[in-house]
Amino acid sequence: MGSLVKEFESKYWCKNELVVGIDEAGRGPMAGPCVVAGVVFPIGFDHDLINDSKKLSSKKRDELCELIKDNALWYAIEVVDVEAIDSHNIYRATQMGMELITNTSPAAVSLTDAMPLTEVKIPFESIIKGDQRSISIAAASILAKTYRDELMVEYDKIYPEYGFAQHKGYGTAKHKEAILTYGRCPIHRKTFTFKDEFQISFDI
């Protein structure tokens, strides 16, 4: 992971500037919030196991989540609720969460995973596949994914018929079947639609 740090963080760290890496979890699901996280590491920090959250097991993410929190100078988690998603659309709502974290962080530069920012007070870099190329963004992806998964497990206890603990709100066949059977619950995104096997569009 050191070479990734050299590519992005190090060009700011060599100027004694802190960097905040930002990523999200939950842009694609049919239900539940999107969670945005930001991490500021000490200048020069490195750890070989920190990587894109999608490449890690749930157990490994949990372990690294504690390591990240223990080593970060600063971190933040912003929950973008369903109301904000439906009001602004998922792209803009996620962007707003990233802008909020950028503007409240102590960093001089913001690195995001492929998300341009508009309303920010500091410079930013939007990095394609940033969660695989920046240790700060990768760490943020782990915090966001871990926090969102925990939220969806709690929602599963409130709405057990939908299976949120298993699919985390994504559009699996069983999830779609549950929506057709029970209708939409309060954490389903009103702006999300899907088609059944007959290609009939259902506004959930």
Helices and strands as residue ranges (DSSP letters): H 2-7, H 9-13, E 19-25, E 34-40, G 53-55, H 58-71, E 74-80, H 82-88, H 90-104, E 109-113, E 124-127, G 130-132, H 135-158, G 160-162, H 164-167, H 173-182, E 193-195, E 201-203
